[in-house]
Structures are given as structure tokens and as C-alpha cells.
Amino acid sequence: MDLLEEVLQTLLEEKPLDKKHLDHALTGNYIGFRECHIGPDWLLIYKINGNLVILTATRTGSHSDLFKK
């Protein structure tokens, strides 16, 4: 969980994530949300709302867990 805590703390401090996390905006059903890689197949879907940092950590899991159809 140390990796997850590190990512969440960085986001709460309004700092950019390291490039290794491949942070990017999502589309489709997740428009308005972002995704970053905590590990090779461990993702975090999150949203930051407004000027006051309210971090909504929506889901975490592997690609297949999060995006299976």
C-alpha cells in the first residue's frame, strides 16, 4: 500500500505525478476522471474537484478488473 499512499499524497499536495505513473484523462463512461498507474497492472481512477482539492479515489485494480466489458 506504500505505492498507493505515495500517489495519493502527491495528488493531495497538488504536485504532478512522476511520468512512470502514466497519468491521463479518461473518456467514455469515465469522462471527467483520470487514471494513473501505481504499478505495472495496478491502476487508480480518480477525480479532483475544483480549487479545493477534493480527491475522489474512485476505483483501483488491474486493467481487466476496471475495464472488462
mmCIF file of the N, C-alpha and C atoms, coordinates in Angstrom:
data_MODEL
# 
_entry.id   MODEL 
# 
loop_
_atom_site.group_PDB 
_atom_site.id 
_atom_site.type_symbol 
_atom_site.label_atom_id 
_atom_site.label_alt_id 
_atom_site.label_comp_id 
_atom_site.label_asym_id 
_atom_site.label_entity_id 
_atom_site.label_seq_id 
_atom_site.pdbx_PDB_ins_code 
_atom_site.Cartn_x 
_atom_site.Cartn_y 
_atom_site.Cartn_z 
_atom_site.occupancy 
_atom_site.B_iso_or_equiv 
_atom_site.pdbx_formal_charge 
_atom_site.auth_seq_id 
_atom_site.auth_comp_id 
_atom_site.auth_asym_id 
_atom_site.auth_atom_id 
_atom_site.pdbx_PDB_model_num 
ATOM 1   N N  . MET A 1 1  ? 0.807   -1.204 0.000   1.00 0.00 ? 1  MET A N  1 
ATOM 2   C CA . MET A 1 1  ? 0.000   0.000  0.000   1.00 0.00 ? 1  MET A CA 1 
ATOM 3   C C  . MET A 1 1  ? 0.850   1.269  0.000   1.00 0.00 ? 1  MET A C  1 
ATOM 4   N N  . ASP A 1 2  ? 2.145   1.137  0.244   1.00 0.00 ? 2  ASP A N  1 
ATOM 5   C CA . ASP A 1 2  ? 3.002   2.318  0.255   1.00 0.00 ? 2  ASP A CA 1 
ATOM 6   C C  . ASP A 1 2  ? 2.960   3.051  -1.076  1.00 0.00 ? 2  ASP A C  1 
ATOM 7   N N  . LEU A 1 3  ? 2.911   2.314  -2.180  1.00 0.00 ? 3  LEU A N  1 
ATOM 8   C CA . LEU A 1 3  ? 2.858   2.944  -3.505  1.00 0.00 ? 3  LEU A CA 1 
ATOM 9   C C  . LEU A 1 3  ? 1.574   3.742  -3.673  1.00 0.00 ? 3  LEU A C  1 
ATOM 10  N N  . LEU A 1 4  ? 0.451   3.186  -3.249  1.00 0.00 ? 4  LEU A N  1 
ATOM 11  C CA . LEU A 1 4  ? -0.831  3.888  -3.336  1.00 0.00 ? 4  LEU A CA 1 
ATOM 12  C C  . LEU A 1 4  ? -0.804  5.140  -2.478  1.00 0.00 ? 4  LEU A C  1 
ATOM 13  N N  . GLU A 1 5  ? -0.313  5.028  -1.262  1.00 0.00 ? 5  GLU A N  1 
ATOM 14  C CA . GLU A 1 5  ? -0.235  6.185  -0.369  1.00 0.00 ? 5  GLU A CA 1 
ATOM 15  C C  . GLU A 1 5  ? 0.640   7.283  -0.961  1.00 0.00 ? 5  GLU A C  1 
ATOM 16  N N  . GLU A 1 6  ? 1.731   6.897  -1.600  1.00 0.00 ? 6  GLU A N  1 
ATOM 17  C CA . GLU A 1 6  ? 2.634   7.870  -2.224  1.00 0.00 ? 6  GLU A CA 1 
ATOM 18  C C  . GLU A 1 6  ? 1.922   8.634  -3.342  1.00 0.00 ? 6  GLU A C  1 
ATOM 19  N N  . VAL A 1 7  ? 1.187   7.919  -4.183  1.00 0.00 ? 7  VAL A N  1 
ATOM 20  C CA . VAL A 1 7  ? 0.453   8.555  -5.281  1.00 0.00 ? 7  VAL A CA 1 
ATOM 21  C C  . VAL A 1 7  ? -0.629  9.473  -4.727  1.00 0.00 ? 7  VAL A C  1 
ATOM 22  N N  . LEU A 1 8  ? -1.405  8.996  -3.766  1.00 0.00 ? 8  LEU A N  1 
ATOM 23  C CA . LEU A 1 8  ? -2.476  9.809  -3.186  1.00 0.00 ? 8  LEU A CA 1 
ATOM 24  C C  . LEU A 1 8  ? -1.917  11.066 -2.528  1.00 0.00 ? 8  LEU A C  1 
ATOM 25  N N  . GLN A 1 9  ? -0.819  10.949 -1.811  1.00 0.00 ? 9  GLN A N  1 
ATOM 26  C CA . GLN A 1 9  ? -0.214  12.107 -1.155  1.00 0.00 ? 9  GLN A CA 1 
ATOM 27  C C  . GLN A 1 9  ? 0.254   13.127 -2.187  1.00 0.00 ? 9  GLN A C  1 
ATOM 28  N N  . THR A 1 10 ? 0.859   12.671 -3.264  1.00 0.00 ? 10 THR A N  1 
ATOM 29  C CA . THR A 1 10 ? 1.302   13.571 -4.328  1.00 0.00 ? 10 THR A CA 1 
ATOM 30  C C  . THR A 1 10 ? 0.118   14.327 -4.917  1.00 0.00 ? 10 THR A C  1 
ATOM 31  N N  . LEU A 1 11 ? -0.980  13.617 -5.173  1.00 0.00 ? 11 LEU A N  1 
ATOM 32  C CA . LEU A 1 11 ? -2.173  14.259 -5.723  1.00 0.00 ? 11 LEU A CA 1 
ATOM 33  C C  . LEU A 1 11 ? -2.759  15.270 -4.742  1.00 0.00 ? 11 LEU A C  1 
ATOM 34  N N  . LEU A 1 12 ? -2.820  14.912 -3.463  1.00 0.00 ? 12 LEU A N  1 
ATOM 35  C CA . LEU A 1 12 ? -3.365  15.822 -2.454  1.00 0.00 ? 12 LEU A CA 1 
ATOM 36  C C  . LEU A 1 12 ? -2.521  17.077 -2.302  1.00 0.00 ? 12 LEU A C  1 
ATOM 37  N N  . GLU A 1 13 ? -1.224  16.960 -2.541  1.00 0.00 ? 13 GLU A N  1 
ATOM 38  C CA . GLU A 1 13 ? -0.323  18.115 -2.465  1.00 0.00 ? 13 GLU A CA 1 
ATOM 39  C C  . GLU A 1 13 ? -0.320  18.918 -3.761  1.00 0.00 ? 13 GLU A C  1 
ATOM 40  N N  . GLU A 1 14 ? -1.177  18.523 -4.704  1.00 0.00 ? 14 GLU A N  1 
ATOM 41  C CA . GLU A 1 14 ? -1.317  19.203 -5.999  1.00 0.00 ? 14 GLU A CA 1 
ATOM 42  C C  . GLU A 1 14 ? -0.006  19.235 -6.785  1.00 0.00 ? 14 GLU A C  1 
ATOM 43  N N  . LYS A 1 15 ? 0.791   18.201 -6.633  1.00 0.00 ? 15 LYS A N  1 
ATOM 44  C CA . LYS A 1 15 ? 2.040   18.074 -7.375  1.00 0.00 ? 15 LYS A CA 1 
ATOM 45  C C  . LYS A 1 15 ? 1.805   17.141 -8.557  1.00 0.00 ? 15 LYS A C  1 
ATOM 46  N N  . PRO A 1 16 ? 2.565   17.316 -9.628  1.00 0.00 ? 16 PRO A N  1 
ATOM 47  C CA . PRO A 1 16 ? 2.416   16.393 -10.763 1.00 0.00 ? 16 PRO A CA 1 
ATOM 48  C C  . PRO A 1 16 ? 2.978   15.021 -10.416 1.00 0.00 ? 16 PRO A C  1 
ATOM 49  N N  . LEU A 1 17 ? 2.321   14.003 -10.928 1.00 0.00 ? 17 LEU A N  1 
ATOM 50  C CA . LEU A 1 17 ? 2.811   12.642 -10.734 1.00 0.00 ? 17 LEU A CA 1 
ATOM 51  C C  . LEU A 1 17 ? 4.025   12.402 -11.618 1.00 0.00 ? 17 LEU A C  1 
ATOM 52  N N  . ASP A 1 18 ? 4.915   11.566 -11.166 1.00 0.00 ? 18 ASP A N  1 
ATOM 53  C CA . ASP A 1 18 ? 6.075   11.164 -11.954 1.00 0.00 ? 18 ASP A CA 1 
ATOM 54  C C  . ASP A 1 18 ? 5.590   10.527 -13.260 1.00 0.00 ? 18 ASP A C  1 
ATOM 55  N N  . LYS A 1 19 ? 6.337   10.694 -14.327 1.00 0.00 ? 19 LYS A N  1 
ATOM 56  C CA . LYS A 1 19 ? 5.944   10.155 -15.636 1.00 0.00 ? 19 LYS A CA 1 
ATOM 57  C C  . LYS A 1 19 ? 5.728   8.651  -15.621 1.00 0.00 ? 19 LYS A C  1 
ATOM 58  N N  . LYS A 1 20 ? 6.375   7.943  -14.701 1.00 0.00 ? 20 LYS A N  1 
ATOM 59  C CA . LYS A 1 20 ? 6.223   6.487  -14.629 1.00 0.00 ? 20 LYS A CA 1 
ATOM 60  C C  . LYS A 1 20 ? 4.789   6.075  -14.307 1.00 0.00 ? 20 LYS A C  1 
ATOM 61  N N  . HIS A 1 21 ? 3.986   7.005  -13.772 1.00 0.00 ? 21 HIS A N  1 
ATOM 62  C CA . HIS A 1 21 ? 2.600   6.696  -13.411 1.00 0.00 ? 21 HIS A CA 1 
ATOM 63  C C  . HIS A 1 21 ? 1.631   6.819  -14.595 1.00 0.00 ? 21 HIS A C  1 
ATOM 64  N N  . LEU A 1 22 ? 2.111   7.323  -15.727 1.00 0.00 ? 22 LEU A N  1 
ATOM 65  C CA . LEU A 1 22 ? 1.309   7.400  -16.962 1.00 0.00 ? 22 LEU A CA 1 
ATOM 66  C C  . LEU A 1 22 ? -0.066  8.028  -16.723 1.00 0.00 ? 22 LEU A C  1 
ATOM 67  N N  . ASP A 1 23 ? -0.096  9.109  -15.983 1.00 0.00 ? 23 ASP A N  1 
ATOM 68  C CA . ASP A 1 23 ? -1.339  9.806  -15.644 1.00 0.00 ? 23 ASP A CA 1 
ATOM 69  C C  . ASP A 1 23 ? -1.994  10.368 -16.900 1.00 0.00 ? 23 ASP A C  1 
ATOM 70  N N  . HIS A 1 24 ? -3.301  10.133 -17.064 1.00 0.00 ? 24 HIS A N  1 
ATOM 71  C CA . HIS A 1 24 ? -4.004  10.653 -18.233 1.00 0.00 ? 24 HIS A CA 1 
ATOM 72  C C  . HIS A 1 24 ? -5.509  10.732 -17.979 1.00 0.00 ? 24 HIS A C  1 
ATOM 73  N N  . ALA A 1 25 ? -6.156  11.587 -18.769 1.00 0.00 ? 25 ALA A N  1 
ATOM 74  C CA . ALA A 1 25 ? -7.610  11.743 -18.694 1.00 0.00 ? 25 ALA A CA 1 
ATOM 75  C C  . ALA A 1 25 ? -8.286  10.543 -19.343 1.00 0.00 ? 25 ALA A C  1 
ATOM 76  N N  . LEU A 1 26 ? -9.453  10.190 -18.815 1.00 0.00 ? 26 LEU A N  1 
ATOM 77  C CA . LEU A 1 26 ? -10.236 9.093  -19.377 1.00 0.00 ? 26 LEU A CA 1 
ATOM 78  C C  . LEU A 1 26 ? -11.379 9.639  -20.220 1.00 0.00 ? 26 LEU A C  1 
ATOM 79  N N  . THR A 1 27 ? -11.964 8.786  -21.017 1.00 0.00 ? 27 THR A N  1 
ATOM 80  C CA . THR A 1 27 ? -13.083 9.162  -21.884 1.00 0.00 ? 27 THR A CA 1 
ATOM 81  C C  . THR A 1 27 ? -14.230 8.176  -21.674 1.00 0.00 ? 27 THR A C  1 
ATOM 82  N N  . GLY A 1 28 ? -15.269 8.336  -22.463 1.00 0.00 ? 28 GLY A N  1 
ATOM 83  C CA . GLY A 1 28 ? -16.399 7.407  -22.400 1.00 0.00 ? 28 GLY A CA 1 
ATOM 84  C C  . GLY A 1 28 ? -17.131 7.501  -21.076 1.00 0.00 ? 28 GLY A C  1 
ATOM 85  N N  . ASN A 1 29 ? -17.397 6.362  -20.457 1.00 0.00 ? 29 ASN A N  1 
ATOM 86  C CA . ASN A 1 29 ? -18.116 6.325  -19.181 1.00 0.00 ? 29 ASN A CA 1 
ATOM 87  C C  . ASN A 1 29 ? -17.364 7.030  -18.059 1.00 0.00 ? 29 ASN A C  1 
ATOM 88  N N  . TYR A 1 30 ? -16.082 7.247  -18.244 1.00 0.00 ? 30 TYR A N  1 
ATOM 89  C CA . TYR A 1 30 ? -15.251 7.850  -17.202 1.00 0.00 ? 30 TYR A CA 1 
ATOM 90  C C  . TYR A 1 30 ? -14.815 9.272  -17.555 1.00 0.00 ? 30 TYR A C  1 
ATOM 91  N N  . ILE A 1 31 ? -15.537 9.946  -18.431 1.00 0.00 ? 31 ILE A N  1 
ATOM 92  C CA . ILE A 1 31 ? -15.180 11.318 -18.789 1.00 0.00 ? 31 ILE A CA 1 
ATOM 93  C C  . ILE A 1 31 ? -15.181 12.181 -17.521 1.00 0.00 ? 31 ILE A C  1 
ATOM 94  N N  . GLY A 1 32 ? -14.168 13.014 -17.384 1.00 0.00 ? 32 GLY A N  1 
ATOM 95  C CA . GLY A 1 32 ? -14.016 13.839 -16.192 1.00 0.00 ? 32 GLY A CA 1 
ATOM 96  C C  . GLY A 1 32 ? -13.133 13.195 -15.129 1.00 0.00 ? 32 GLY A C  1 
ATOM 97  N N  . PHE A 1 33 ? -12.777 11.942 -15.336 1.00 0.00 ? 33 PHE A N  1 
ATOM 98  C CA . PHE A 1 33 ? -11.908 11.227 -14.408 1.00 0.00 ? 33 PHE A CA 1 
ATOM 99  C C  . PHE A 1 33 ? -10.524 11.056 -15.024 1.00 0.00 ? 33 PHE A C  1 
ATOM 100 N N  . ARG A 1 34 ? -9.565  10.721 -14.180 1.00 0.00 ? 34 ARG A N  1 
ATOM 101 C CA . ARG A 1 34 ? -8.202  10.460 -14.622 1.00 0.00 ? 34 ARG A CA 1 
ATOM 102 C C  . ARG A 1 34 ? -7.805  9.069  -14.163 1.00 0.00 ? 34 ARG A C  1 
ATOM 103 N N  . GLU A 1 35 ? -6.769  8.539  -14.807 1.00 0.00 ? 35 GLU A N  1 
ATOM 104 C CA . GLU A 1 35 ? -6.235  7.228  -14.434 1.00 0.00 ? 35 GLU A CA 1 
ATOM 105 C C  . GLU A 1 35 ? -4.726  7.345  -14.336 1.00 0.00 ? 35 GLU A C  1 
ATOM 106 N N  . CYS A 1 36 ? -4.161  6.692  -13.342 1.00 0.00 ? 36 CYS A N  1 
ATOM 107 C CA . CYS A 1 36 ? -2.708  6.607  -13.255 1.00 0.00 ? 36 CYS A CA 1 
ATOM 108 C C  . CYS A 1 36 ? -2.324  5.194  -12.857 1.00 0.00 ? 36 CYS A C  1 
ATOM 109 N N  . HIS A 1 37 ? -1.099  4.836  -13.205 1.00 0.00 ? 37 HIS A N  1 
ATOM 110 C CA . HIS A 1 37 ? -0.572  3.512  -12.892 1.00 0.00 ? 37 HIS A CA 1 
ATOM 111 C C  . HIS A 1 37 ? 0.204   3.591  -11.583 1.00 0.00 ? 37 HIS A C  1 
ATOM 112 N N  . ILE A 1 38 ? -0.217  2.793  -10.623 1.00 0.00 ? 38 ILE A N  1 
ATOM 113 C CA . ILE A 1 38 ? 0.502   2.693  -9.362  1.00 0.00 ? 38 ILE A CA 1 
ATOM 114 C C  . ILE A 1 38 ? 1.614   1.667  -9.521  1.00 0.00 ? 38 ILE A C  1 
ATOM 115 N N  . GLY A 1 39 ? 1.313   0.597  -10.246 1.00 0.00 ? 39 GLY A N  1 
ATOM 116 C CA . GLY A 1 39 ? 2.263   -0.459 -10.571 1.00 0.00 ? 39 GLY A CA 1 
ATOM 117 C C  . GLY A 1 39 ? 1.994   -0.919 -11.985 1.00 0.00 ? 39 GLY A C  1 
ATOM 118 N N  . PRO A 1 40 ? 2.707   -1.935 -12.468 1.00 0.00 ? 40 PRO A N  1 
ATOM 119 C CA . PRO A 1 40 ? 2.551   -2.388 -13.854 1.00 0.00 ? 40 PRO A CA 1 
ATOM 120 C C  . PRO A 1 40 ? 1.105   -2.713 -14.250 1.00 0.00 ? 40 PRO A C  1 
ATOM 121 N N  . ASP A 1 41 ? 0.359   -3.381 -13.424 1.00 0.00 ? 41 ASP A N  1 
ATOM 122 C CA . ASP A 1 41 ? -1.053  -3.657 -13.726 1.00 0.00 ? 41 ASP A CA 1 
ATOM 123 C C  . ASP A 1 41 ? -1.910  -3.331 -12.510 1.00 0.00 ? 41 ASP A C  1 
ATOM 124 N N  . TRP A 1 42 ? -1.616  -2.173 -11.911 1.00 0.00 ? 42 TRP A N  1 
ATOM 125 C CA . TRP A 1 42 ? -2.368  -1.676 -10.757 1.00 0.00 ? 42 TRP A CA 1 
ATOM 126 C C  . TRP A 1 42 ? -2.679  -0.219 -11.039 1.00 0.00 ? 42 TRP A C  1 
ATOM 127 N N  . LEU A 1 43 ? -3.949  0.070  -11.264 1.00 0.00 ? 43 LEU A N  1 
ATOM 128 C CA . LEU A 1 43 ? -4.375  1.401  -11.681 1.00 0.00 ? 43 LEU A CA 1 
ATOM 129 C C  . LEU A 1 43 ? -5.231  2.076  -10.628 1.00 0.00 ? 43 LEU A C  1 
ATOM 130 N N  . LEU A 1 44 ? -5.255  3.392  -10.690 1.00 0.00 ? 44 LEU A N  1 
ATOM 131 C CA . LEU A 1 44 ? -6.124  4.195  -9.841  1.00 0.00 ? 44 LEU A CA 1 
ATOM 132 C C  . LEU A 1 44 ? -6.941  5.101  -10.744 1.00 0.00 ? 44 LEU A C  1 
ATOM 133 N N  . ILE A 1 45 ? -8.250  5.058  -10.606 1.00 0.00 ? 45 ILE A N  1 
ATOM 134 C CA . ILE A 1 45 ? -9.134  6.003  -11.283 1.00 0.00 ? 45 ILE A CA 1 
ATOM 135 C C  . ILE A 1 45 ? -9.510  7.048  -10.240 1.00 0.00 ? 45 ILE A C  1 
ATOM 136 N N  . TYR A 1 46 ? -9.312  8.317  -10.586 1.00 0.00 ? 46 TYR A N  1 
ATOM 137 C CA . TYR A 1 46 ? -9.558  9.366  -9.603  1.00 0.00 ? 46 TYR A CA 1 
ATOM 138 C C  . TYR A 1 46 ? -10.082 10.625 -10.283 1.00 0.00 ? 46 TYR A C  1 
ATOM 139 N N  . LYS A 1 47 ? -10.573 11.539 -9.446  1.00 0.00 ? 47 LYS A N  1 
ATOM 140 C CA . LYS A 1 47 ? -11.070 12.823 -9.920  1.00 0.00 ? 47 LYS A CA 1 
ATOM 141 C C  . LYS A 1 47 ? -10.702 13.868 -8.882  1.00 0.00 ? 47 LYS A C  1 
ATOM 142 N N  . ILE A 1 48 ? -10.265 15.036 -9.328  1.00 0.00 ? 48 ILE A N  1 
ATOM 143 C CA . ILE A 1 48 ? -10.003 16.157 -8.434  1.00 0.00 ? 48 ILE A CA 1 
ATOM 144 C C  . ILE A 1 48 ? -11.040 17.223 -8.753  1.00 0.00 ? 48 ILE A C  1 
ATOM 145 N N  . ASN A 1 49 ? -11.753 17.663 -7.733  1.00 0.00 ? 49 ASN A N  1 
ATOM 146 C CA . ASN A 1 49 ? -12.858 18.603 -7.909  1.00 0.00 ? 49 ASN A CA 1 
ATOM 147 C C  . ASN A 1 49 ? -12.475 20.003 -7.451  1.00 0.00 ? 49 ASN A C  1 
ATOM 148 N N  . GLY A 1 50 ? -12.440 20.926 -8.377  1.00 0.00 ? 50 GLY A N  1 
ATOM 149 C CA . GLY A 1 50 ? -12.336 22.340 -8.066  1.00 0.00 ? 50 GLY A CA 1 
ATOM 150 C C  . GLY A 1 50 ? -11.026 22.813 -7.463  1.00 0.00 ? 50 GLY A C  1 
ATOM 151 N N  . ASN A 1 51 ? -11.051 24.076 -6.992  1.00 0.00 ? 51 ASN A N  1 
ATOM 152 C CA . ASN A 1 51 ? -9.870  24.708 -6.422  1.00 0.00 ? 51 ASN A CA 1 
ATOM 153 C C  . ASN A 1 51 ? -9.485  24.093 -5.085  1.00 0.00 ? 51 ASN A C  1 
ATOM 154 N N  . LEU A 1 52 ? -10.481 23.702 -4.314  1.00 0.00 ? 52 LEU A N  1 
ATOM 155 C CA . LEU A 1 52 ? -10.216 22.983 -3.079  1.00 0.00 ? 52 LEU A CA 1 
ATOM 156 C C  . LEU A 1 52 ? -9.978  21.540 -3.475  1.00 0.00 ? 52 LEU A C  1 
ATOM 157 N N  . VAL A 1 53 ? -8.852  21.004 -3.109  1.00 0.00 ? 53 VAL A N  1 
ATOM 158 C CA . VAL A 1 53 ? -8.525  19.649 -3.552  1.00 0.00 ? 53 VAL A CA 1 
ATOM 159 C C  . VAL A 1 53 ? -9.399  18.647 -2.808  1.00 0.00 ? 53 VAL A C  1 
ATOM 160 N N  . ILE A 1 54 ? -10.371 18.121 -3.527  1.00 0.00 ? 54 ILE A N  1 
ATOM 161 C CA . ILE A 1 54 ? -11.199 17.029 -3.026  1.00 0.00 ? 54 ILE A CA 1 
ATOM 162 C C  . ILE A 1 54 ? -10.902 15.865 -3.950  1.00 0.00 ? 54 ILE A C  1 
ATOM 163 N N  . LEU A 1 55 ? -10.105 14.958 -3.481  1.00 0.00 ? 55 LEU A N  1 
ATOM 164 C CA . LEU A 1 55 ? -9.673  13.822 -4.281  1.00 0.00 ? 55 LEU A CA 1 
ATOM 165 C C  . LEU A 1 55 ? -10.659 12.685 -4.095  1.00 0.00 ? 55 LEU A C  1 
ATOM 166 N N  . THR A 1 56 ? -11.254 12.250 -5.188  1.00 0.00 ? 56 THR A N  1 
ATOM 167 C CA . THR A 1 56 ? -12.160 11.112 -5.159  1.00 0.00 ? 56 THR A CA 1 
ATOM 168 C C  . THR A 1 56 ? -11.446 9.941  -5.807  1.00 0.00 ? 56 THR A C  1 
ATOM 169 N N  . ALA A 1 57 ? -10.941 9.039  -4.983  1.00 0.00 ? 57 ALA A N  1 
ATOM 170 C CA . ALA A 1 57 ? -10.303 7.826  -5.492  1.00 0.00 ? 57 ALA A CA 1 
ATOM 171 C C  . ALA A 1 57 ? -11.433 6.854  -5.796  1.00 0.00 ? 57 ALA A C  1 
ATOM 172 N N  . THR A 1 58 ? -11.767 6.718  -7.062  1.00 0.00 ? 58 THR A N  1 
ATOM 173 C CA . THR A 1 58 ? -12.961 6.003  -7.481  1.00 0.00 ? 58 THR A CA 1 
ATOM 174 C C  . THR A 1 58 ? -12.786 4.499  -7.482  1.00 0.00 ? 58 THR A C  1 
ATOM 175 N N  . ARG A 1 59 ? -11.756 4.011  -8.134  1.00 0.00 ? 59 ARG A N  1 
ATOM 176 C CA . ARG A 1 59 ? -11.528 2.564  -8.222  1.00 0.00 ? 59 ARG A CA 1 
ATOM 177 C C  . ARG A 1 59 ? -10.037 2.301  -8.323  1.00 0.00 ? 59 ARG A C  1 
ATOM 178 N N  . THR A 1 60 ? -9.642  1.127  -7.877  1.00 0.00 ? 60 THR A N  1 
ATOM 179 C CA . THR A 1 60 ? -8.267  0.677  -8.054  1.00 0.00 ? 60 THR A CA 1 
ATOM 180 C C  . THR A 1 60 ? -8.298  -0.805 -8.390  1.00 0.00 ? 60 THR A C  1 
ATOM 181 N N  . GLY A 1 61 ? -7.379  -1.224 -9.237  1.00 0.00 ? 61 GLY A N  1 
ATOM 182 C CA . GLY A 1 61 ? -7.325  -2.623 -9.646  1.00 0.00 ? 61 GLY A CA 1 
ATOM 183 C C  . GLY A 1 61 ? -6.534  -2.761 -10.929 1.00 0.00 ? 61 GLY A C  1 
ATOM 184 N N  . SER A 1 62 ? -6.602  -3.934 -11.525 1.00 0.00 ? 62 SER A N  1 
ATOM 185 C CA . SER A 1 62 ? -5.898  -4.183 -12.783 1.00 0.00 ? 62 SER A CA 1 
ATOM 186 C C  . SER A 1 62 ? -6.738  -3.673 -13.951 1.00 0.00 ? 62 SER A C  1 
ATOM 187 N N  . HIS A 1 63 ? -6.125  -3.606 -15.144 1.00 0.00 ? 63 HIS A N  1 
ATOM 188 C CA . HIS A 1 63 ? -6.874  -3.197 -16.339 1.00 0.00 ? 63 HIS A CA 1 
ATOM 189 C C  . HIS A 1 63 ? -8.114  -4.060 -16.515 1.00 0.00 ? 63 HIS A C  1 
ATOM 190 N N  . SER A 1 64 ? -7.956  -5.364 -16.400 1.00 0.00 ? 64 SER A N  1 
ATOM 191 C CA . SER A 1 64 ? -9.101  -6.256 -16.633 1.00 0.00 ? 64 SER A CA 1 
ATOM 192 C C  . SER A 1 64 ? -10.165 -6.096 -15.552 1.00 0.00 ? 64 SER A C  1 
ATOM 193 N N  . ASP A 1 65 ? -9.770  -5.823 -14.316 1.00 0.00 ? 65 ASP A N  1 
ATOM 194 C CA . ASP A 1 65 ? -10.748 -5.593 -13.249 1.00 0.00 ? 65 ASP A CA 1 
ATOM 195 C C  . ASP A 1 65 ? -11.564 -4.329 -13.497 1.00 0.00 ? 65 ASP A C  1 
ATOM 196 N N  . LEU A 1 66 ? -10.900 -3.286 -13.956 1.00 0.00 ? 66 LEU A N  1 
ATOM 197 C CA . LEU A 1 66 ? -11.549 -1.984 -14.075 1.00 0.00 ? 66 LEU A CA 1 
ATOM 198 C C  . LEU A 1 66 ? -12.310 -1.787 -15.379 1.00 0.00 ? 66 LEU A C  1 
ATOM 199 N N  . PHE A 1 67 ? -11.838 -2.386 -16.457 1.00 0.00 ? 67 PHE A N  1 
ATOM 200 C CA . PHE A 1 67 ? -12.407 -2.077 -17.760 1.00 0.00 ? 67 PHE A CA 1 
ATOM 201 C C  . PHE A 1 67 ? -12.975 -3.275 -18.493 1.00 0.00 ? 67 PHE A C  1 
ATOM 202 N N  . LYS A 1 68 ? -13.231 -4.378 -17.804 1.00 0.00 ? 68 LYS A N  1 
ATOM 203 C CA . LYS A 1 68 ? -13.802 -5.538 -18.503 1.00 0.00 ? 68 LYS A CA 1 
ATOM 204 C C  . LYS A 1 68 ? -15.211 -5.208 -18.950 1.00 0.00 ? 68 LYS A C  1 
ATOM 205 N N  . LYS A 1 69 ? -15.572 -5.749 -20.083 1.00 0.00 ? 69 LYS A N  1 
ATOM 206 C CA . LYS A 1 69 ? -16.881 -5.435 -20.671 1.00 0.00 ? 69 LYS A CA 1 
ATOM 207 C C  . LYS A 1 69 ? -17.803 -6.611 -20.567 1.00 0.00 ? 69 LYS A C  1 
# 
